[in-house]
Amino acid sequence: MIAPYRVHDPKLSDQIPPGFCARAVMTKVPRAGKVKTRLTPPLTPFEAAALNSCFLRDTTRAILNASNNGDSAGIAVYTPVGAEESYNGTLPDEFQLVAQRGDTFGDRLNFAVEDLLALGFQSVCLIDSDSPTVPPQIYEQATRLLAQSGDRIVLGPSDDGGYYLIGLKKPHREVFKQINWSTKHVSSQTRERAAGIGVEVKALPAWYDIDDGATLARLCEELFGRDSKVTGGYEAPHTRSYLAEFLRREGRARIWPNE
């Protein structure tokens, strides 16, 4: 099977229309034991990988559902190289691929920004694949902020102190250095790095990542709880369907225990 997605090489001269924003989701091929390991338990490695695929399907669809006035493109910044066909049936056909590079997480984010700007994008939004209910309107807001004149960084803070989105117009590698990744200090340290180089930060609405049992239960509450109709989040149909079947089959005890 041949992957239907165009794979960009930043070393070559790709033709990106002027003014385009790359809405780029950071992704690792969903393989059991390699993704969402903090969700095992309560999930098995195979269940965690399947849920990760659902997150990716919903996030990429929300990115495409966001209004773009023809000025953005959906990109998957992926790893490992050589596994492109693994995304068949998971990513929308409209998506394009750019390989991740770098050893540390900060390096991978920084190089993703540099590579996408080198391809000709005017701005870049790096988006995590752990927040499938982020509304499309937030991606629209990030794109609009980056389209305004003047340099800035756009940050979508997560409730755990990290961020689900960072948007840049220039390759400011400083904002990815000396960050205590996977801690509650990520967002605040990023703001400090931006202040240190004199770049303003525009904040998006806060959201949350699903990366452990507690946040998985929170996701179930958002999708199926009594107040699920008024949360304002994206409907995340693939995630909803997977978890609904899980709850029908097993009940709540393992992933959404009663308080």
C-alpha positions as CSV (number, residue, x, y, z in Angstrom):
1,M,0.0,0.0,0.0
2,I,1.3,3.4,-0.9
3,A,0.7,6.3,1.5
4,P,-1.6,8.9,-0.2
5,Y,0.0,11.8,1.6
6,R,2.5,14.2,0.2
7,V,5.8,14.1,2.2
8,H,7.6,17.4,2.3
9,D,11.3,17.7,2.3
10,P,12.4,21.0,3.8
11,K,15.7,20.7,1.9
12,L,13.9,21.0,-1.4
13,S,12.0,23.9,-2.9
14,D,8.4,23.2,-2.2
15,Q,5.7,25.6,-3.4
16,I,3.6,26.8,-0.5
17,P,1.2,29.6,-1.4
18,P,2.1,33.0,0.1
19,G,0.6,33.7,3.5
20,F,-0.2,30.2,4.5
21,C,-0.2,29.0,8.1
22,A,0.8,25.4,8.8
23,R,-1.6,23.8,11.3
24,A,0.7,21.0,12.3
25,V,-0.1,18.2,14.7
26,M,2.9,16.6,16.4
27,T,2.4,12.8,16.2
28,K,4.1,9.5,16.8
29,V,2.8,6.5,14.9
30,P,0.2,4.9,17.2
31,R,1.8,1.6,18.2
32,A,1.1,-0.4,21.3
33,G,3.6,0.3,24.0
34,K,5.0,3.3,22.2
35,V,2.2,5.9,22.7
36,K,0.1,7.1,25.7
37,T,2.1,4.9,28.1
38,R,0.9,6.9,31.1
39,L,-2.6,5.6,30.3
40,T,-1.4,2.0,30.9
41,P,-3.1,1.4,33.3
42,P,-6.0,1.8,33.3
43,L,-5.8,0.9,29.6
44,T,-3.8,-1.9,28.0
45,P,-1.1,-0.9,25.6
46,F,-3.3,-1.9,22.6
47,E,-6.3,0.1,24.0
48,A,-4.1,3.1,24.6
49,A,-2.7,3.0,21.0
50,A,-6.3,2.6,19.6
51,L,-7.4,5.6,21.7
52,N,-4.4,7.6,20.5
53,S,-5.5,6.9,16.9
54,C,-8.9,8.2,17.7
55,F,-7.4,11.4,19.2
56,L,-5.4,11.9,16.1
57,R,-8.4,11.4,13.8
58,D,-10.5,13.9,15.7
59,T,-7.7,16.5,16.1
60,T,-6.9,16.5,12.4
61,R,-10.6,16.7,11.5
62,A,-11.1,19.6,13.9
63,I,-8.1,21.3,12.2
64,L,-9.7,20.9,8.8
65,N,-13.1,22.0,10.1
66,A,-11.6,25.3,11.4
67,S,-12.4,28.1,9.0
68,N,-9.2,29.1,7.1
69,N,-10.3,31.3,4.2
70,G,-8.0,29.2,2.1
71,D,-4.9,30.3,4.0
72,S,-3.8,27.2,6.0
73,A,-2.8,23.6,5.5
74,G,-3.0,20.5,7.7
75,I,0.3,19.0,8.4
76,A,1.4,15.9,10.4
77,V,4.9,16.2,11.8
78,Y,5.5,12.6,12.4
79,T,8.0,9.9,13.6
80,P,9.4,7.5,12.9
81,V,10.6,8.0,9.3
82,G,9.6,5.1,7.1
83,A,6.2,4.6,8.8
84,E,4.3,6.9,6.5
85,E,1.9,4.1,5.4
86,S,0.9,3.6,9.0
87,Y,-1.2,6.8,8.8
88,N,-3.4,5.5,5.9
89,G,-7.0,5.7,7.1
90,T,-6.1,7.8,10.1
91,L,-5.1,11.1,8.7
92,P,-7.5,13.0,6.4
93,D,-6.5,12.7,2.7
94,E,-5.9,16.5,2.7
95,F,-3.1,16.2,5.2
96,Q,0.6,16.4,4.3
97,L,3.6,15.0,6.1
98,V,6.8,16.4,7.5
99,A,9.3,14.2,9.3
100,Q,10.3,15.0,12.9
101,R,14.0,15.4,13.6
102,G,16.0,16.0,16.8
103,D,16.8,14.0,19.9
104,T,15.0,15.9,22.7
105,F,11.4,17.0,22.7
106,G,12.4,20.7,22.6
107,D,14.6,20.0,19.6
108,R,11.7,18.3,17.8
109,L,9.5,21.3,18.4
110,N,12.1,23.8,17.3
111,F,13.1,21.9,14.2
112,A,9.4,21.4,13.2
113,V,9.0,25.2,13.3
114,E,12.3,25.8,11.3
115,D,11.4,23.1,8.7
116,L,7.8,24.4,8.1
117,L,9.0,28.0,7.8
118,A,11.7,26.8,5.4
119,L,9.1,25.2,3.2
120,G,7.5,28.6,2.7
121,F,4.8,28.8,5.4
122,Q,4.3,32.3,6.8
123,S,3.4,31.0,10.3
124,V,3.2,27.7,12.2
125,C,0.9,26.3,14.8
126,L,2.3,23.2,16.5
127,I,-0.6,21.2,18.0
128,D,-0.6,18.2,20.3
129,S,-2.5,15.1,19.6
130,D,-3.7,14.7,23.2
131,S,-6.6,17.1,23.3
132,P,-9.2,15.9,20.9
133,T,-12.0,18.1,22.1
134,V,-10.3,21.5,21.4
135,P,-12.9,23.4,19.4
136,P,-12.0,24.3,15.7
137,Q,-12.7,27.9,16.6
138,I,-9.5,28.0,18.7
139,Y,-7.4,26.9,15.7
140,E,-9.1,29.7,13.7
141,Q,-8.2,32.2,16.5
142,A,-4.6,31.1,16.5
143,T,-4.3,31.5,12.7
144,R,-5.9,35.0,12.9
145,L,-3.5,36.1,15.6
146,L,-0.5,35.0,13.6
147,A,-1.8,36.7,10.4
148,Q,-1.7,40.1,12.1
149,S,1.3,42.3,11.5
150,G,4.3,42.2,13.9
151,D,6.0,39.3,15.6
152,R,4.3,37.3,18.3
153,I,3.9,33.9,19.9
154,V,0.5,32.3,20.3
155,L,0.1,29.9,23.3
156,G,-2.7,27.6,24.1
157,P,-2.2,26.7,27.8
158,S,-3.2,23.4,29.3
159,D,-4.6,23.0,32.7
160,D,-1.6,20.9,33.8
161,G,0.8,23.8,33.1
162,G,1.9,22.8,29.6
163,Y,0.4,23.8,26.3
164,Y,-1.6,22.2,23.6
165,L,-0.7,24.7,20.9
166,I,2.2,27.0,20.2
167,G,2.2,29.3,17.2
168,L,5.2,31.2,15.8
169,K,6.0,33.4,12.8
170,K,9.8,33.2,13.2
171,P,12.1,30.4,14.4
172,H,12.6,31.5,18.0
173,R,14.5,28.5,19.3
174,E,15.0,30.2,22.6
175,V,11.4,29.3,23.6
176,F,12.2,25.6,23.4
177,K,15.4,25.7,25.5
178,Q,15.8,25.1,29.2
179,I,12.2,24.0,29.5
180,N,11.3,21.4,32.1
181,W,9.2,19.3,29.8
182,S,6.2,17.3,31.1
183,T,6.0,19.4,34.2
184,K,3.6,22.1,35.4
185,H,6.3,24.8,34.6
186,V,6.3,24.4,30.8
187,S,3.9,27.2,29.9
188,S,5.3,29.7,32.5
189,Q,8.9,28.9,31.4
190,T,7.9,29.4,27.7
191,R,6.5,32.8,28.6
192,E,9.7,33.7,30.4
193,R,11.8,32.7,27.4
194,A,9.6,34.8,25.1
195,A,9.9,37.8,27.4
196,G,13.6,37.4,27.5
197,I,13.8,37.9,23.7
198,G,11.2,40.6,23.7
199,V,8.4,38.7,21.9
200,E,4.9,39.2,23.1
201,V,2.7,36.1,23.9
202,K,-1.0,36.0,23.0
203,A,-3.0,33.5,25.0
204,L,-5.7,31.2,23.7
205,P,-8.4,29.7,25.9
206,A,-7.1,27.0,28.3
207,W,-7.9,23.4,27.6
208,Y,-6.6,20.0,28.9
209,D,-4.5,17.0,27.8
210,I,-5.6,13.4,28.2
211,D,-2.4,11.6,29.4
212,D,-3.4,9.7,32.6
213,G,-6.3,8.0,34.3
214,A,-7.6,11.2,35.9
215,T,-7.7,13.1,32.6
216,L,-9.2,10.1,30.8
217,A,-12.1,10.2,33.4
218,R,-12.4,13.9,32.8
219,L,-12.7,13.3,29.1
220,C,-15.5,10.7,29.7
221,E,-17.3,13.3,31.9
222,E,-17.0,15.9,29.1
223,L,-18.3,13.5,26.4
224,F,-20.9,11.6,28.4
225,G,-21.6,13.5,31.7
226,R,-24.7,15.4,32.6
227,D,-23.2,18.7,31.5
228,S,-21.7,17.3,28.2
229,K,-24.0,19.4,26.1
230,V,-22.7,22.7,27.4
231,T,-18.9,22.3,27.5
232,G,-18.3,24.0,24.1
233,G,-15.7,21.4,23.1
234,Y,-15.4,19.7,19.8
235,E,-17.6,16.6,19.5
236,A,-14.6,14.3,18.8
237,P,-16.7,11.6,17.1
238,H,-14.0,8.9,16.8
239,T,-13.0,9.2,20.4
240,R,-16.6,9.3,21.5
241,S,-17.5,6.2,19.6
242,Y,-14.5,4.3,20.9
243,L,-15.1,5.2,24.5
244,A,-18.9,4.6,24.2
245,E,-18.3,1.1,23.0
246,F,-15.7,0.6,25.8
247,L,-18.2,1.7,28.4
248,R,-21.0,-0.4,26.9
249,R,-18.8,-3.5,27.0
250,E,-17.1,-3.0,30.4
251,G,-19.0,-0.4,32.3
252,R,-17.4,2.6,34.1
253,A,-15.1,1.0,36.7
254,R,-11.9,0.9,34.7
255,I,-11.8,4.3,33.0
256,W,-14.6,6.4,34.6
257,P,-15.2,5.3,38.2
258,N,-18.1,6.7,40.1
259,E,-17.2,9.4,42.6
